Structure formats: structure tokens, C-alpha cells
Amino acid sequence: MARRGIKKFLNHWIALPWTGYRGGADQYRSQNQEHEFYFCLMGSISDIRCSMKKIAVFGKPGSGKSTFSINLASVTGIQLHPLDSIVYKQNGDLVDRDTYDRKHKKILSSDCWIIDGFGPVDSFNLRLDEADTLIYIDLPYIVSYWFVTKRLIKGLIVKPEGWPDGSSIFKGTLASYRTLKLCPKFWNDGFMQRLKGLSTSKSVYVIRTVSELNNFVKNKVESRINK
């Protein structure tokens, strides 16, 4: 009971005022976008339960992907496969590449799936090709750095959602900081152009603020299912 109480306290109070973790970070939206919320949906979705079957969720470390994906899986009823559970063994060590490829391809061949994460670049590219729905969480870097730090603070008491069993929260946090420094080399305008090209045959969503992240499943998914 005390453990749940501490977790609830951290969820509500370990948040910087400007991130608006339960409100929004609109003032930190990308300066390169003409719109506050880049939401690209090519083709109509008359029944989201039929159209969203193979969903790839991805973005920088500290983007809230794990919590978002858990909520999405709960609403859609589609099985969630956190990529970290495929990449790492229960003791925190990396699995060998053959084992990873075999598990990853088996998931991609199934009828419905949600995969949260990145993984090896070639497998990420394969996932983009196989998915019918792409959800790119592109929060401002200052927010992602804070979310990684917040995860570390919370992780001292409770294991973060989606965190592999046996993995060190300290090592994972340092790895996330290092990855964030390298992210502009991949998550950039070139990648956005790639998503734009993919949107001709897939549903592509780009989430740019914390407010949109918190409300996406309710406003864009649950509301359609309940129609």
C-alpha cells in the first residue's frame, strides 16, 4: 500500500511546471513546424479497430513511449511487445542477434501487434514497412532529458514501466543521456520527410507536446472505438 502511495505521489509531483506533465508543453513545440500539432492521417479511418492492427511506436529516449503504449494496448486490445523485452535477457544482458531477429520477425508475422521502441536500425526499417500505423513521439529535447531524469528518480523506488527485469536503472539512464546526444543525427528533418512518404500508404501520427501525448489515446483512439 505504501509503495503504491509513493508511486502515486511521484507521478503527480515530480514534474517541472513548464513540462505540464498532466497539462502540456505547447510552448516548447518545434519551431520548424507551422502547426502546433503535426498530425498526419492519410486516408480515412472509418473503424479504427480494423485499421490499426500493426502499430509501431517510436521516438527518442524519455518520450513516454512505454506508458503511452500500455494505454494504447489497453484500449485497442492489441498485444504490446516492448522492444526492450526482446533485446534484453531477464538478467539485463543483451540477447544474441539471431535470437532477437527470430523473435522480432515472429511478431511482425502475426496479425496484430504494438511494438514500442527502436532496436537495430535494419529491424526498425522492417517494422516501418510492415506496420499499418506509425506513431512518432517527438517531444522537445528539454522535455525528454527531464523525463529520463524523472524516470531515474522514480526508479529508485519502483521499477519504471516497460523496464527490463534485472537491468540497472543507472546504466540505462546514462545510456539514454548518451543516446539523446546522438538523436539529431537520426530523428531529424530527413526522417520526417521519410514519414511523409510513408503516409501515402499508412496512418502516420506525430505527437509533439506532452498534452497531446497524454490525450492521444482518449481523443484519437478511444473516441473512435466508442462511436
Biotite code that builds the C-alpha atoms (Angstrom):
import biotite.structure as struc

atoms = struc.array([
    struc.Atom([0.000, 0.000, 0.000], chain_id="A", res_id=1, res_name="MET", atom_name="CA", element="C"),
    struc.Atom([2.800, 2.423, 0.940], chain_id="A", res_id=2, res_name="ALA", atom_name="CA", element="C"),
    struc.Atom([4.619, 1.555, -2.271], chain_id="A", res_id=3, res_name="ARG", atom_name="CA", element="C"),
    struc.Atom([1.567, 2.432, -4.368], chain_id="A", res_id=4, res_name="ARG", atom_name="CA", element="C"),
    struc.Atom([1.143, 5.668, -2.423], chain_id="A", res_id=5, res_name="GLY", atom_name="CA", element="C"),
    struc.Atom([4.736, 6.711, -3.097], chain_id="A", res_id=6, res_name="ILE", atom_name="CA", element="C"),
    struc.Atom([4.364, 5.893, -6.782], chain_id="A", res_id=7, res_name="LYS", atom_name="CA", element="C"),
    struc.Atom([1.170, 7.979, -6.977], chain_id="A", res_id=8, res_name="LYS", atom_name="CA", element="C"),
    struc.Atom([2.915, 10.883, -5.244], chain_id="A", res_id=9, res_name="PHE", atom_name="CA", element="C"),
    struc.Atom([5.838, 10.748, -7.681], chain_id="A", res_id=10, res_name="LEU", atom_name="CA", element="C"),
    struc.Atom([3.542, 10.575, -10.693], chain_id="A", res_id=11, res_name="ASN", atom_name="CA", element="C"),
    struc.Atom([1.767, 13.760, -9.657], chain_id="A", res_id=12, res_name="HIS", atom_name="CA", element="C"),
    struc.Atom([4.529, 15.873, -8.140], chain_id="A", res_id=13, res_name="TRP", atom_name="CA", element="C"),
    struc.Atom([7.853, 15.015, -9.787], chain_id="A", res_id=14, res_name="ILE", atom_name="CA", element="C"),
    struc.Atom([7.223, 17.258, -12.750], chain_id="A", res_id=15, res_name="ALA", atom_name="CA", element="C"),
    struc.Atom([8.610, 20.616, -13.748], chain_id="A", res_id=16, res_name="LEU", atom_name="CA", element="C"),
    struc.Atom([5.964, 23.325, -14.088], chain_id="A", res_id=17, res_name="PRO", atom_name="CA", element="C"),
    struc.Atom([6.923, 24.040, -17.701], chain_id="A", res_id=18, res_name="TRP", atom_name="CA", element="C"),
    struc.Atom([6.525, 20.446, -18.832], chain_id="A", res_id=19, res_name="THR", atom_name="CA", element="C"),
    struc.Atom([2.907, 20.360, -17.706], chain_id="A", res_id=20, res_name="GLY", atom_name="CA", element="C"),
    struc.Atom([3.164, 16.590, -17.375], chain_id="A", res_id=21, res_name="TYR", atom_name="CA", element="C"),
    struc.Atom([-0.590, 16.455, -16.801], chain_id="A", res_id=22, res_name="ARG", atom_name="CA", element="C"),
    struc.Atom([-1.228, 19.576, -18.846], chain_id="A", res_id=23, res_name="GLY", atom_name="CA", element="C"),
    struc.Atom([1.043, 20.368, -21.763], chain_id="A", res_id=24, res_name="GLY", atom_name="CA", element="C"),
    struc.Atom([4.348, 21.666, -23.089], chain_id="A", res_id=25, res_name="ALA", atom_name="CA", element="C"),
    struc.Atom([2.977, 23.576, -26.029], chain_id="A", res_id=26, res_name="ASP", atom_name="CA", element="C"),
    struc.Atom([5.352, 26.455, -25.508], chain_id="A", res_id=27, res_name="GLN", atom_name="CA", element="C"),
    struc.Atom([8.201, 24.058, -26.325], chain_id="A", res_id=28, res_name="TYR", atom_name="CA", element="C"),
    struc.Atom([6.778, 22.838, -29.619], chain_id="A", res_id=29, res_name="ARG", atom_name="CA", element="C"),
    struc.Atom([9.143, 22.588, -32.566], chain_id="A", res_id=30, res_name="SER", atom_name="CA", element="C"),
    struc.Atom([9.998, 25.933, -34.144], chain_id="A", res_id=31, res_name="GLN", atom_name="CA", element="C"),
    struc.Atom([10.318, 24.228, -37.527], chain_id="A", res_id=32, res_name="ASN", atom_name="CA", element="C"),
    struc.Atom([6.661, 23.225, -37.678], chain_id="A", res_id=33, res_name="GLN", atom_name="CA", element="C"),
    struc.Atom([3.971, 25.554, -38.956], chain_id="A", res_id=34, res_name="GLU", atom_name="CA", element="C"),
    struc.Atom([1.381, 23.846, -36.791], chain_id="A", res_id=35, res_name="HIS", atom_name="CA", element="C"),
    struc.Atom([1.303, 23.335, -33.053], chain_id="A", res_id=36, res_name="GLU", atom_name="CA", element="C"),
    struc.Atom([0.479, 19.672, -33.550], chain_id="A", res_id=37, res_name="PHE", atom_name="CA", element="C"),
    struc.Atom([1.711, 17.840, -36.605], chain_id="A", res_id=38, res_name="TYR", atom_name="CA", element="C"),
    struc.Atom([-0.947, 15.201, -37.057], chain_id="A", res_id=39, res_name="PHE", atom_name="CA", element="C"),
    struc.Atom([-0.810, 13.421, -40.392], chain_id="A", res_id=40, res_name="CYS", atom_name="CA", element="C"),
    struc.Atom([-3.551, 10.941, -41.193], chain_id="A", res_id=41, res_name="LEU", atom_name="CA", element="C"),
    struc.Atom([-3.545, 9.908, -44.826], chain_id="A", res_id=42, res_name="MET", atom_name="CA", element="C"),
    struc.Atom([-6.682, 8.009, -45.797], chain_id="A", res_id=43, res_name="GLY", atom_name="CA", element="C"),
    struc.Atom([-9.857, 7.787, -43.771], chain_id="A", res_id=44, res_name="SER", atom_name="CA", element="C"),
    struc.Atom([-10.314, 5.587, -40.721], chain_id="A", res_id=45, res_name="ILE", atom_name="CA", element="C"),
    struc.Atom([-13.919, 4.526, -40.571], chain_id="A", res_id=46, res_name="SER", atom_name="CA", element="C"),
    struc.Atom([-13.245, 1.861, -37.976], chain_id="A", res_id=47, res_name="ASP", atom_name="CA", element="C"),
    struc.Atom([-10.014, 2.269, -36.054], chain_id="A", res_id=48, res_name="ILE", atom_name="CA", element="C"),
    struc.Atom([-10.277, -1.257, -34.652], chain_id="A", res_id=49, res_name="ARG", atom_name="CA", element="C"),
    struc.Atom([-9.922, -2.614, -38.185], chain_id="A", res_id=50, res_name="CYS", atom_name="CA", element="C"),
    struc.Atom([-7.354, -0.146, -39.496], chain_id="A", res_id=51, res_name="SER", atom_name="CA", element="C"),
    struc.Atom([-4.944, -0.160, -36.542], chain_id="A", res_id=52, res_name="MET", atom_name="CA", element="C"),
    struc.Atom([-3.640, -3.698, -36.408], chain_id="A", res_id=53, res_name="LYS", atom_name="CA", element="C"),
    struc.Atom([0.128, -3.359, -36.668], chain_id="A", res_id=54, res_name="LYS", atom_name="CA", element="C"),
    struc.Atom([1.342, -0.348, -34.743], chain_id="A", res_id=55, res_name="ILE", atom_name="CA", element="C"),
    struc.Atom([4.917, 0.890, -34.365], chain_id="A", res_id=56, res_name="ALA", atom_name="CA", element="C"),
    struc.Atom([5.544, 3.399, -31.563], chain_id="A", res_id=57, res_name="VAL", atom_name="CA", element="C"),
    struc.Atom([8.927, 5.091, -31.576], chain_id="A", res_id=58, res_name="PHE", atom_name="CA", element="C"),
    struc.Atom([10.878, 8.214, -30.644], chain_id="A", res_id=59, res_name="GLY", atom_name="CA", element="C"),
    struc.Atom([13.742, 9.497, -28.536], chain_id="A", res_id=60, res_name="LYS", atom_name="CA", element="C"),
    struc.Atom([14.520, 8.152, -25.045], chain_id="A", res_id=61, res_name="PRO", atom_name="CA", element="C"),
    struc.Atom([12.375, 9.891, -22.456], chain_id="A", res_id=62, res_name="GLY", atom_name="CA", element="C"),
    struc.Atom([9.378, 10.304, -24.739], chain_id="A", res_id=63, res_name="SER", atom_name="CA", element="C"),
    struc.Atom([6.830, 8.458, -22.615], chain_id="A", res_id=64, res_name="GLY", atom_name="CA", element="C"),
    struc.Atom([6.602, 5.614, -25.137], chain_id="A", res_id=65, res_name="LYS", atom_name="CA", element="C"),
    struc.Atom([6.158, 2.843, -22.563], chain_id="A", res_id=66, res_name="SER", atom_name="CA", element="C"),
    struc.Atom([3.229, 4.408, -20.692], chain_id="A", res_id=67, res_name="THR", atom_name="CA", element="C"),
    struc.Atom([1.658, 5.540, -23.962], chain_id="A", res_id=68, res_name="PHE", atom_name="CA", element="C"),
    struc.Atom([1.929, 2.063, -25.480], chain_id="A", res_id=69, res_name="SER", atom_name="CA", element="C"),
    struc.Atom([0.466, 0.378, -22.398], chain_id="A", res_id=70, res_name="ILE", atom_name="CA", element="C"),
    struc.Atom([-2.554, 2.690, -22.592], chain_id="A", res_id=71, res_name="ASN", atom_name="CA", element="C"),
    struc.Atom([-2.905, 2.114, -26.333], chain_id="A", res_id=72, res_name="LEU", atom_name="CA", element="C"),
    struc.Atom([-2.793, -1.666, -25.883], chain_id="A", res_id=73, res_name="ALA", atom_name="CA", element="C"),
    struc.Atom([-5.384, -1.488, -23.106], chain_id="A", res_id=74, res_name="SER", atom_name="CA", element="C"),
    struc.Atom([-7.844, 0.453, -25.273], chain_id="A", res_id=75, res_name="VAL", atom_name="CA", element="C"),
    struc.Atom([-7.337, -1.447, -28.538], chain_id="A", res_id=76, res_name="THR", atom_name="CA", element="C"),
    struc.Atom([-6.920, -4.928, -27.058], chain_id="A", res_id=77, res_name="GLY", atom_name="CA", element="C"),
    struc.Atom([-3.822, -5.440, -29.236], chain_id="A", res_id=78, res_name="ILE", atom_name="CA", element="C"),
    struc.Atom([-0.892, -7.245, -27.630], chain_id="A", res_id=79, res_name="GLN", atom_name="CA", element="C"),
    struc.Atom([2.013, -4.982, -26.702], chain_id="A", res_id=80, res_name="LEU", atom_name="CA", element="C"),
    struc.Atom([5.613, -6.063, -27.327], chain_id="A", res_id=81, res_name="HIS", atom_name="CA", element="C"),
    struc.Atom([8.067, -3.687, -25.617], chain_id="A", res_id=82, res_name="PRO", atom_name="CA", element="C"),
    struc.Atom([11.223, -3.954, -27.672], chain_id="A", res_id=83, res_name="LEU", atom_name="CA", element="C"),
    struc.Atom([13.400, -3.986, -24.559], chain_id="A", res_id=84, res_name="ASP", atom_name="CA", element="C"),
    struc.Atom([11.810, -7.312, -23.593], chain_id="A", res_id=85, res_name="SER", atom_name="CA", element="C"),
    struc.Atom([13.096, -8.726, -26.885], chain_id="A", res_id=86, res_name="ILE", atom_name="CA", element="C"),
    struc.Atom([16.510, -7.046, -26.858], chain_id="A", res_id=87, res_name="VAL", atom_name="CA", element="C"),
    struc.Atom([17.438, -7.921, -23.265], chain_id="A", res_id=88, res_name="TYR", atom_name="CA", element="C"),
    struc.Atom([17.535, -11.089, -21.207], chain_id="A", res_id=89, res_name="LYS", atom_name="CA", element="C"),
    struc.Atom([15.920, -11.118, -17.767], chain_id="A", res_id=90, res_name="GLN", atom_name="CA", element="C"),
    struc.Atom([19.327, -10.516, -16.183], chain_id="A", res_id=91, res_name="ASN", atom_name="CA", element="C"),
    struc.Atom([19.788, -7.339, -18.225], chain_id="A", res_id=92, res_name="GLY", atom_name="CA", element="C"),
    struc.Atom([22.258, -8.751, -20.762], chain_id="A", res_id=93, res_name="ASP", atom_name="CA", element="C"),
    struc.Atom([21.675, -8.327, -24.476], chain_id="A", res_id=94, res_name="LEU", atom_name="CA", element="C"),
    struc.Atom([20.329, -11.330, -26.349], chain_id="A", res_id=95, res_name="VAL", atom_name="CA", element="C"),
    struc.Atom([22.281, -12.543, -29.358], chain_id="A", res_id=96, res_name="ASP", atom_name="CA", element="C"),
    struc.Atom([21.278, -11.040, -32.685], chain_id="A", res_id=97, res_name="ARG", atom_name="CA", element="C"),
    struc.Atom([19.901, -14.281, -34.149], chain_id="A", res_id=98, res_name="ASP", atom_name="CA", element="C"),
    struc.Atom([17.548, -14.711, -31.201], chain_id="A", res_id=99, res_name="THR", atom_name="CA", element="C"),
    struc.Atom([16.413, -11.112, -31.495], chain_id="A", res_id=100, res_name="TYR", atom_name="CA", element="C"),
    struc.Atom([15.782, -11.361, -35.246], chain_id="A", res_id=101, res_name="ASP", atom_name="CA", element="C"),
    struc.Atom([13.822, -14.585, -34.825], chain_id="A", res_id=102, res_name="ARG", atom_name="CA", element="C"),
    struc.Atom([11.554, -13.120, -32.121], chain_id="A", res_id=103, res_name="LYS", atom_name="CA", element="C"),
    struc.Atom([11.126, -9.838, -33.967], chain_id="A", res_id=104, res_name="HIS", atom_name="CA", element="C"),
    struc.Atom([10.157, -11.468, -37.264], chain_id="A", res_id=105, res_name="LYS", atom_name="CA", element="C"),
    struc.Atom([7.719, -13.789, -35.473], chain_id="A", res_id=106, res_name="LYS", atom_name="CA", element="C"),
    struc.Atom([5.920, -10.778, -34.003], chain_id="A", res_id=107, res_name="ILE", atom_name="CA", element="C"),
    struc.Atom([5.847, -8.978, -37.359], chain_id="A", res_id=108, res_name="LEU", atom_name="CA", element="C"),
    struc.Atom([4.280, -12.036, -38.998], chain_id="A", res_id=109, res_name="SER", atom_name="CA", element="C"),
    struc.Atom([1.364, -12.075, -36.533], chain_id="A", res_id=110, res_name="SER", atom_name="CA", element="C"),
    struc.Atom([-1.980, -10.470, -37.368], chain_id="A", res_id=111, res_name="ASP", atom_name="CA", element="C"),
    struc.Atom([-1.919, -7.716, -34.760], chain_id="A", res_id=112, res_name="CYS", atom_name="CA", element="C"),
    struc.Atom([0.823, -6.121, -32.699], chain_id="A", res_id=113, res_name="TRP", atom_name="CA", element="C"),
    struc.Atom([2.055, -2.994, -30.983], chain_id="A", res_id=114, res_name="ILE", atom_name="CA", element="C"),
    struc.Atom([5.839, -2.689, -30.822], chain_id="A", res_id=115, res_name="ILE", atom_name="CA", element="C"),
    struc.Atom([7.297, 0.048, -28.636], chain_id="A", res_id=116, res_name="ASP", atom_name="CA", element="C"),
    struc.Atom([10.929, 1.004, -29.199], chain_id="A", res_id=117, res_name="GLY", atom_name="CA", element="C"),
    struc.Atom([13.718, 1.212, -31.749], chain_id="A", res_id=118, res_name="PHE", atom_name="CA", element="C"),
    struc.Atom([16.257, -1.641, -31.747], chain_id="A", res_id=119, res_name="GLY", atom_name="CA", element="C"),
    struc.Atom([18.741, -2.344, -34.564], chain_id="A", res_id=120, res_name="PRO", atom_name="CA", element="C"),
    struc.Atom([18.258, 0.047, -37.477], chain_id="A", res_id=121, res_name="VAL", atom_name="CA", element="C"),
    struc.Atom([17.576, -2.646, -40.073], chain_id="A", res_id=122, res_name="ASP", atom_name="CA", element="C"),
    struc.Atom([14.872, -4.206, -37.879], chain_id="A", res_id=123, res_name="SER", atom_name="CA", element="C"),
    struc.Atom([13.372, -0.749, -37.291], chain_id="A", res_id=124, res_name="PHE", atom_name="CA", element="C"),
    struc.Atom([13.201, -0.212, -41.057], chain_id="A", res_id=125, res_name="ASN", atom_name="CA", element="C"),
    struc.Atom([11.497, -3.587, -41.468], chain_id="A", res_id=126, res_name="LEU", atom_name="CA", element="C"),
    struc.Atom([8.989, -2.630, -38.762], chain_id="A", res_id=127, res_name="ARG", atom_name="CA", element="C"),
    struc.Atom([8.157, 0.618, -40.552], chain_id="A", res_id=128, res_name="LEU", atom_name="CA", element="C"),
    struc.Atom([7.460, -1.343, -43.727], chain_id="A", res_id=129, res_name="ASP", atom_name="CA", element="C"),
    struc.Atom([5.246, -3.939, -42.015], chain_id="A", res_id=130, res_name="GLU", atom_name="CA", element="C"),
    struc.Atom([3.233, -1.588, -39.798], chain_id="A", res_id=131, res_name="ALA", atom_name="CA", element="C"),
    struc.Atom([-0.054, -0.059, -40.910], chain_id="A", res_id=132, res_name="ASP", atom_name="CA", element="C"),
    struc.Atom([0.152, 2.657, -38.248], chain_id="A", res_id=133, res_name="THR", atom_name="CA", element="C"),
    struc.Atom([3.232, 4.679, -37.255], chain_id="A", res_id=134, res_name="LEU", atom_name="CA", element="C"),
    struc.Atom([3.239, 6.785, -34.085], chain_id="A", res_id=135, res_name="ILE", atom_name="CA", element="C"),
    struc.Atom([6.272, 9.029, -33.707], chain_id="A", res_id=136, res_name="TYR", atom_name="CA", element="C"),
    struc.Atom([6.575, 10.734, -30.307], chain_id="A", res_id=137, res_name="ILE", atom_name="CA", element="C"),
    struc.Atom([8.739, 13.780, -30.981], chain_id="A", res_id=138, res_name="ASP", atom_name="CA", element="C"),
    struc.Atom([8.811, 15.774, -27.747], chain_id="A", res_id=139, res_name="LEU", atom_name="CA", element="C"),
    struc.Atom([11.244, 18.693, -27.329], chain_id="A", res_id=140, res_name="PRO", atom_name="CA", element="C"),
    struc.Atom([14.697, 17.609, -26.175], chain_id="A", res_id=141, res_name="TYR", atom_name="CA", element="C"),
    struc.Atom([14.465, 19.530, -22.891], chain_id="A", res_id=142, res_name="ILE", atom_name="CA", element="C"),
    struc.Atom([11.354, 17.520, -22.016], chain_id="A", res_id=143, res_name="VAL", atom_name="CA", element="C"),
    struc.Atom([12.979, 14.207, -22.976], chain_id="A", res_id=144, res_name="SER", atom_name="CA", element="C"),
    struc.Atom([16.023, 14.959, -20.799], chain_id="A", res_id=145, res_name="TYR", atom_name="CA", element="C"),
    struc.Atom([13.737, 15.715, -17.876], chain_id="A", res_id=146, res_name="TRP", atom_name="CA", element="C"),
    struc.Atom([11.646, 12.585, -18.414], chain_id="A", res_id=147, res_name="PHE", atom_name="CA", element="C"),
    struc.Atom([14.815, 10.450, -18.376], chain_id="A", res_id=148, res_name="VAL", atom_name="CA", element="C"),
    struc.Atom([15.871, 12.138, -15.130], chain_id="A", res_id=149, res_name="THR", atom_name="CA", element="C"),
    struc.Atom([12.398, 11.723, -13.653], chain_id="A", res_id=150, res_name="LYS", atom_name="CA", element="C"),
    struc.Atom([12.446, 8.036, -14.558], chain_id="A", res_id=151, res_name="ARG", atom_name="CA", element="C"),
    struc.Atom([15.740, 7.669, -12.661], chain_id="A", res_id=152, res_name="LEU", atom_name="CA", element="C"),
    struc.Atom([14.304, 9.340, -9.555], chain_id="A", res_id=153, res_name="ILE", atom_name="CA", element="C"),
    struc.Atom([11.171, 7.189, -9.623], chain_id="A", res_id=154, res_name="LYS", atom_name="CA", element="C"),
    struc.Atom([13.261, 4.121, -10.439], chain_id="A", res_id=155, res_name="GLY", atom_name="CA", element="C"),
    struc.Atom([14.979, 4.375, -7.071], chain_id="A", res_id=156, res_name="LEU", atom_name="CA", element="C"),
    struc.Atom([11.659, 3.317, -5.528], chain_id="A", res_id=157, res_name="ILE", atom_name="CA", element="C"),
    struc.Atom([9.673, 1.461, -8.193], chain_id="A", res_id=158, res_name="VAL", atom_name="CA", element="C"),
    struc.Atom([10.710, -0.158, -11.460], chain_id="A", res_id=159, res_name="LYS", atom_name="CA", element="C"),
    struc.Atom([9.772, 2.081, -14.416], chain_id="A", res_id=160, res_name="PRO", atom_name="CA", element="C"),
    struc.Atom([7.027, 0.801, -16.708], chain_id="A", res_id=161, res_name="GLU", atom_name="CA", element="C"),
    struc.Atom([8.444, -1.308, -19.517], chain_id="A", res_id=162, res_name="GLY", atom_name="CA", element="C"),
    struc.Atom([11.858, -1.557, -17.840], chain_id="A", res_id=163, res_name="TRP", atom_name="CA", element="C"),
    struc.Atom([13.543, -4.965, -18.370], chain_id="A", res_id=164, res_name="PRO", atom_name="CA", element="C"),
    struc.Atom([13.900, -7.106, -15.259], chain_id="A", res_id=165, res_name="ASP", atom_name="CA", element="C"),
    struc.Atom([17.465, -7.140, -13.986], chain_id="A", res_id=166, res_name="GLY", atom_name="CA", element="C"),
    struc.Atom([18.559, -4.023, -15.888], chain_id="A", res_id=167, res_name="SER", atom_name="CA", element="C"),
    struc.Atom([20.334, -1.280, -13.957], chain_id="A", res_id=168, res_name="SER", atom_name="CA", element="C"),
    struc.Atom([18.366, 1.972, -13.841], chain_id="A", res_id=169, res_name="ILE", atom_name="CA", element="C"),
    struc.Atom([21.672, 3.873, -13.514], chain_id="A", res_id=170, res_name="PHE", atom_name="CA", element="C"),
    struc.Atom([23.271, 2.273, -16.561], chain_id="A", res_id=171, res_name="LYS", atom_name="CA", element="C"),
    struc.Atom([20.041, 2.670, -18.502], chain_id="A", res_id=172, res_name="GLY", atom_name="CA", element="C"),
    struc.Atom([19.824, 6.351, -17.607], chain_id="A", res_id=173, res_name="THR", atom_name="CA", element="C"),
    struc.Atom([23.399, 7.040, -18.695], chain_id="A", res_id=174, res_name="LEU", atom_name="CA", element="C"),
    struc.Atom([22.741, 5.174, -21.936], chain_id="A", res_id=175, res_name="ALA", atom_name="CA", element="C"),
    struc.Atom([19.623, 7.306, -22.513], chain_id="A", res_id=176, res_name="SER", atom_name="CA", element="C"),
    struc.Atom([21.606, 10.521, -21.982], chain_id="A", res_id=177, res_name="TYR", atom_name="CA", element="C"),
    struc.Atom([24.231, 9.361, -24.465], chain_id="A", res_id=178, res_name="ARG", atom_name="CA", element="C"),
    struc.Atom([21.576, 8.358, -26.981], chain_id="A", res_id=179, res_name="THR", atom_name="CA", element="C"),
    struc.Atom([19.817, 11.719, -26.668], chain_id="A", res_id=180, res_name="LEU", atom_name="CA", element="C"),
    struc.Atom([23.035, 13.469, -27.679], chain_id="A", res_id=181, res_name="LYS", atom_name="CA", element="C"),
    struc.Atom([23.151, 11.389, -30.859], chain_id="A", res_id=182, res_name="LEU", atom_name="CA", element="C"),
    struc.Atom([19.444, 11.614, -31.687], chain_id="A", res_id=183, res_name="CYS", atom_name="CA", element="C"),
    struc.Atom([19.652, 14.671, -34.001], chain_id="A", res_id=184, res_name="PRO", atom_name="CA", element="C"),
    struc.Atom([21.655, 12.538, -36.416], chain_id="A", res_id=185, res_name="LYS", atom_name="CA", element="C"),
    struc.Atom([18.621, 10.285, -36.937], chain_id="A", res_id=186, res_name="PHE", atom_name="CA", element="C"),
    struc.Atom([15.463, 11.982, -35.663], chain_id="A", res_id=187, res_name="TRP", atom_name="CA", element="C"),
    struc.Atom([15.690, 14.968, -37.996], chain_id="A", res_id=188, res_name="ASN", atom_name="CA", element="C"),
    struc.Atom([14.042, 16.634, -40.994], chain_id="A", res_id=189, res_name="ASP", atom_name="CA", element="C"),
    struc.Atom([15.225, 13.810, -43.232], chain_id="A", res_id=190, res_name="GLY", atom_name="CA", element="C"),
    struc.Atom([13.359, 11.292, -41.104], chain_id="A", res_id=191, res_name="PHE", atom_name="CA", element="C"),
    struc.Atom([10.257, 13.493, -41.161], chain_id="A", res_id=192, res_name="MET", atom_name="CA", element="C"),
    struc.Atom([10.385, 13.503, -44.945], chain_id="A", res_id=193, res_name="GLN", atom_name="CA", element="C"),
    struc.Atom([10.605, 9.740, -44.869], chain_id="A", res_id=194, res_name="ARG", atom_name="CA", element="C"),
    struc.Atom([7.483, 9.556, -42.703], chain_id="A", res_id=195, res_name="LEU", atom_name="CA", element="C"),
    struc.Atom([5.733, 11.896, -45.089], chain_id="A", res_id=196, res_name="LYS", atom_name="CA", element="C"),
    struc.Atom([6.475, 9.477, -47.910], chain_id="A", res_id=197, res_name="GLY", atom_name="CA", element="C"),
    struc.Atom([5.221, 6.528, -45.883], chain_id="A", res_id=198, res_name="LEU", atom_name="CA", element="C"),
    struc.Atom([1.984, 8.388, -45.088], chain_id="A", res_id=199, res_name="SER", atom_name="CA", element="C"),
    struc.Atom([0.718, 7.722, -48.603], chain_id="A", res_id=200, res_name="THR", atom_name="CA", element="C"),
    struc.Atom([0.102, 4.106, -47.635], chain_id="A", res_id=201, res_name="SER", atom_name="CA", element="C"),
    struc.Atom([-0.039, 4.174, -43.811], chain_id="A", res_id=202, res_name="LYS", atom_name="CA", element="C"),
    struc.Atom([-1.551, 6.177, -40.982], chain_id="A", res_id=203, res_name="SER", atom_name="CA", element="C"),
    struc.Atom([1.200, 8.376, -39.570], chain_id="A", res_id=204, res_name="VAL", atom_name="CA", element="C"),
    struc.Atom([0.850, 10.304, -36.323], chain_id="A", res_id=205, res_name="TYR", atom_name="CA", element="C"),
    struc.Atom([3.459, 12.697, -34.945], chain_id="A", res_id=206, res_name="VAL", atom_name="CA", element="C"),
    struc.Atom([2.981, 13.767, -31.326], chain_id="A", res_id=207, res_name="ILE", atom_name="CA", element="C"),
    struc.Atom([4.904, 16.901, -30.375], chain_id="A", res_id=208, res_name="ARG", atom_name="CA", element="C"),
    struc.Atom([3.703, 18.003, -26.936], chain_id="A", res_id=209, res_name="THR", atom_name="CA", element="C"),
    struc.Atom([3.075, 16.385, -23.571], chain_id="A", res_id=210, res_name="VAL", atom_name="CA", element="C"),
    struc.Atom([-0.557, 17.463, -23.682], chain_id="A", res_id=211, res_name="SER", atom_name="CA", element="C"),
    struc.Atom([-1.047, 15.628, -26.967], chain_id="A", res_id=212, res_name="GLU", atom_name="CA", element="C"),
    struc.Atom([0.796, 12.609, -25.598], chain_id="A", res_id=213, res_name="LEU", atom_name="CA", element="C"),
    struc.Atom([-1.478, 12.432, -22.552], chain_id="A", res_id=214, res_name="ASN", atom_name="CA", element="C"),
    struc.Atom([-4.679, 12.830, -24.564], chain_id="A", res_id=215, res_name="ASN", atom_name="CA", element="C"),
    struc.Atom([-3.945, 10.982, -27.794], chain_id="A", res_id=216, res_name="PHE", atom_name="CA", element="C"),
    struc.Atom([-5.347, 7.569, -26.844], chain_id="A", res_id=217, res_name="VAL", atom_name="CA", element="C"),
    struc.Atom([-8.534, 9.057, -25.395], chain_id="A", res_id=218, res_name="LYS", atom_name="CA", element="C"),
    struc.Atom([-9.151, 11.626, -28.142], chain_id="A", res_id=219, res_name="ASN", atom_name="CA", element="C"),
    struc.Atom([-7.888, 9.830, -31.236], chain_id="A", res_id=220, res_name="LYS", atom_name="CA", element="C"),
    struc.Atom([-8.416, 6.144, -30.467], chain_id="A", res_id=221, res_name="VAL", atom_name="CA", element="C"),
    struc.Atom([-10.917, 5.540, -27.679], chain_id="A", res_id=222, res_name="GLU", atom_name="CA", element="C"),
    struc.Atom([-13.360, 8.110, -29.061], chain_id="A", res_id=223, res_name="SER", atom_name="CA", element="C"),
    struc.Atom([-13.411, 6.321, -32.450], chain_id="A", res_id=224, res_name="ARG", atom_name="CA", element="C"),
    struc.Atom([-13.859, 2.899, -30.903], chain_id="A", res_id=225, res_name="ILE", atom_name="CA", element="C"),
    struc.Atom([-16.808, 4.126, -28.840], chain_id="A", res_id=226, res_name="ASN", atom_name="CA", element="C"),
    struc.Atom([-18.614, 5.670, -31.796], chain_id="A", res_id=227, res_name="LYS", atom_name="CA", element="C"),
])
